[in-house]
Structure formats: C-alpha cells, structure tokens
Amino acid sequence: MNRENSGADKGLAATIVAGLRRALTGTARMLVGPPSDERRDSLLLDAAVLVRLGQPDKALSLLRPWLRVLTRDPAYLNLLGVIHECRGRPGVAIELYRVAADPDYGPARVNLYRLESAASATGSARLNMTLGDVELRASRAVESTRE
C-alpha cells in the first residue's frame, strides 16, 4: 500500500469513527434545509454503520429529523427500508423499497426482490398491488417512521 492510499484510508476511518461517535452519543447535528451532498452521504453512512452494528433504532433516530427533506431520495428511502426490515417490519420495508426502486435505484430493487421473494415463498405478502396502493402505502410507511 502506498502512502497516498494509507492517508486516504486513515481519513475515511477517522470520518467513520467521528460519525459513529456522534450517532452513538446523540450529538449528531440537526440542520434545517437540504443537506449538502457530503453531509447527506455522511448521514447515510453513519446510519448504515449503526444498522450493521445491530442498532437500527439509533439509525432511525439519526435519520428521522431528515424525513421531510429527503422524502424523495432513493438511498434514504432504501436505508429506511433496511432499518424497518431489521426492526421486524417487512411490510413497511417492502413499501419503502418500492418507492426507492421507482427511479430505478438498484440497491432498492435488489432489496425489494429479495424481500418479496421471501414473502412469496411464505405466502405472507400481497404482491399484486395497484400503483395507487403503492403510493398510499408508501406515504403511510414514511409517516410510520415518525413513531
């Protein structure tokens, strides 16, 4: 590994650690208005790491303040779907994945396919929904993240 990559890796590690520290201690900044691309990416990374650490409730509380600002962001909606799936709410997760997959966001399509396939195998989900049903359920799913 050359010195350039080593420095970049250390910088990325420091950013992740700082974000985790903010997320775990609840000192993440609450901003008004749309976040910059860098702030948005940092927010999503912090929440994704919390999910990986088995703390979906903390990840949700980190993302919740941005609900109104990022309601059309497929990466945000996909991550909310992952969080709800981890919290044992596959129906909400499916609805969020459907909305996130609408603009052809690949990760959401993969999650939607995986979860719908599992639901289909167990017969626990209604897979034939009208577009109106999807829109109504998606708005309810976004609203339910405020719980």
C-alpha positions as CSV (number, residue, x, y, z in Angstrom):
1,M,0.0,0.0,0.0
2,N,1.4,3.4,-0.9
3,R,1.4,6.4,1.4
4,E,-1.4,8.1,-0.6
5,N,-3.8,5.3,-0.1
6,S,-2.8,4.9,3.6
7,G,-3.6,8.5,4.2
8,A,-6.9,8.3,2.4
9,D,-7.8,5.2,4.4
10,K,-7.0,6.9,7.7
11,G,-9.1,9.9,6.7
12,L,-12.0,7.7,5.8
13,A,-11.6,5.7,9.0
14,A,-11.5,8.9,11.1
15,T,-14.7,10.2,9.4
16,I,-16.5,6.9,10.1
17,V,-15.3,6.9,13.7
18,A,-16.4,10.5,14.2
19,G,-19.8,9.8,12.7
20,L,-20.3,6.8,14.8
21,R,-19.3,8.7,17.9
22,R,-21.9,11.4,17.0
23,A,-24.6,8.9,16.2
24,L,-24.0,6.8,19.4
25,T,-23.9,9.7,21.7
26,G,-26.8,11.5,20.1
27,T,-24.8,14.6,19.3
28,A,-25.4,14.5,15.5
29,R,-26.1,18.0,14.3
30,M,-29.7,18.8,13.4
31,L,-29.7,21.0,10.4
32,V,-32.6,22.8,8.7
33,G,-32.9,22.6,4.9
34,P,-31.5,20.1,2.5
35,P,-28.1,18.8,3.5
36,S,-25.1,19.1,1.2
37,D,-24.2,16.0,-0.8
38,E,-21.3,15.4,1.5
39,R,-23.5,15.8,4.7
40,R,-26.1,13.5,3.1
41,D,-23.6,10.9,2.3
42,S,-22.1,11.1,5.8
43,L,-25.6,10.9,7.4
44,L,-26.4,7.8,5.3
45,L,-23.1,6.2,6.1
46,D,-23.4,6.8,9.8
47,A,-26.9,5.3,9.8
48,A,-25.8,2.3,7.7
49,V,-23.0,1.6,10.1
50,L,-25.4,1.7,13.1
51,V,-27.6,-0.9,11.3
52,R,-24.5,-3.1,10.7
53,L,-23.7,-2.8,14.4
54,G,-27.2,-4.1,15.2
55,Q,-28.6,-0.7,16.3
56,P,-31.5,0.0,13.8
57,D,-33.4,2.1,16.4
58,K,-30.4,4.5,16.8
59,A,-30.0,4.6,13.0
60,L,-33.7,5.5,12.7
61,S,-33.4,8.3,15.2
62,L,-30.4,9.6,13.3
63,L,-32.4,9.7,10.0
64,R,-35.8,10.8,11.4
65,P,-35.0,14.6,11.5
66,W,-34.3,14.5,7.8
67,L,-37.6,12.8,6.9
68,R,-39.3,15.9,5.3
69,V,-36.1,16.9,3.5
70,L,-35.1,13.6,2.0
71,T,-38.6,12.0,1.2
72,R,-37.7,11.6,-2.5
73,D,-34.1,10.4,-2.0
74,P,-34.0,6.8,-3.1
75,A,-30.8,6.0,-1.0
76,Y,-32.5,7.5,2.1
77,L,-35.8,5.5,1.5
78,N,-33.8,2.3,0.8
79,L,-31.9,2.7,4.1
80,L,-35.2,3.3,5.9
81,G,-36.5,0.1,4.4
82,V,-33.4,-1.8,5.7
83,I,-33.9,-0.3,9.1
84,H,-37.6,-1.3,9.2
85,E,-36.7,-4.8,7.9
86,C,-34.2,-5.1,10.8
87,R,-36.9,-4.0,13.2
88,G,-39.2,-6.8,12.1
89,R,-41.5,-4.7,9.9
90,P,-41.1,-6.3,6.4
91,G,-44.4,-4.8,5.2
92,V,-43.1,-1.2,5.8
93,A,-39.7,-2.2,4.3
94,I,-41.3,-3.5,1.1
95,E,-43.3,-0.3,0.7
96,L,-40.2,1.8,1.2
97,Y,-38.2,-0.3,-1.2
98,R,-40.9,0.0,-3.9
99,V,-40.8,3.8,-3.7
100,A,-37.0,3.9,-3.6
101,A,-36.8,1.5,-6.6
102,D,-39.2,3.6,-8.7
103,P,-36.5,5.8,-10.1
104,D,-34.5,2.6,-10.9
105,Y,-32.3,2.7,-7.8
106,G,-30.5,-0.6,-8.0
107,P,-30.0,-1.4,-4.3
108,A,-33.7,-0.9,-3.6
109,R,-34.6,-3.2,-6.4
110,V,-32.4,-5.9,-5.1
111,N,-33.8,-5.5,-1.5
112,L,-37.4,-5.4,-2.9
113,Y,-36.8,-8.6,-5.0
114,R,-35.1,-10.4,-2.0
115,L,-37.9,-9.5,0.5
116,E,-40.8,-10.1,-1.9
117,S,-39.3,-13.4,-2.9
118,A,-39.1,-14.4,0.8
119,A,-42.6,-13.2,1.4
120,S,-43.9,-15.0,-1.7
121,A,-42.2,-18.2,-0.5
122,T,-44.0,-17.9,2.8
123,G,-47.2,-16.5,1.3
124,S,-47.1,-13.6,3.7
125,A,-47.3,-10.6,1.3
126,R,-49.7,-9.3,-1.3
127,L,-47.6,-8.9,-4.4
128,N,-50.2,-7.6,-6.9
129,M,-50.8,-4.0,-5.9
130,T,-52.0,-1.2,-8.0
131,L,-49.9,1.9,-8.3
132,G,-52.4,3.8,-6.1
133,D,-52.0,1.2,-3.4
134,V,-48.2,1.5,-3.6
135,E,-48.3,5.3,-3.4
136,L,-50.8,5.3,-0.5
137,R,-48.8,2.6,1.4
138,A,-45.5,4.4,0.8
139,S,-46.8,7.7,2.2
140,R,-48.1,5.7,5.2
141,A,-44.7,4.0,5.5
142,V,-42.9,7.3,5.5
143,E,-45.3,8.6,8.1
144,S,-44.8,5.5,10.3
145,T,-41.1,6.3,10.6
146,R,-42.1,9.1,12.8
147,E,-43.2,6.6,15.5
